[in-house]
Amino acid sequence: MTHSQTPIQTAIFSNDTLIKLPTHKFYRQTFLFNELLSILLWAVTRVSYDVNCLIDGSKGTAIQPSGGWDRGTIRLLAIAGFKMRGEETLHHIDCLTRQAPKLILPDTAVIQADTNLICREPRQVSEIIKELKEEVQIACAEMTDFVKPTRLGFPTIEFLEPGKEWRHAEMRLTMELSFISDRSQGDDNGQPRDRLISQSISPLGDIYGPSSAT
């Protein structure tokens, strides 16, 4: 897995932060932050029924480079990334849980779901994510620049936090796979297995639709 040298944090926008998106890509330009996360989540879940089920979590098994097969819940994470202009920090947030992405599987891990057709047979994480990024761009063309940046980088948005002035940030949408073991969420030494995402993210953006977020 390729790691970024950019510091990573969780997105810290409040729900009532206004987000202004590129006018040529969206049916409306300004959204509340919470609405934006729902838009990004919808852009991923609209791909297929199986993608939607994987967002919610599917039972299955996973094998990581450091161990054998383990049974648990496989989840596809739709992740929004923001890099503020003038800052090096890249902020990430899981669009469904509204929290920092955790329990991320490495690209070289192999997963197999009990019933989900995306990974009904054993498949490597990197292969699945590459395929899903391509499918998101086909199903939601407005997302293309947010998933696959142009030579100029990811699109720039404007945001207005309560009591502050308008600022600018790069925005992106990426996907990762997480795994929660049925046995425990800690390793043999009692340490948490959570791995906060620590790589460059790939981006987002589309028409507004129903959200599976709570």
Disulfide bonds with the S-S distance in Angstrom:
none
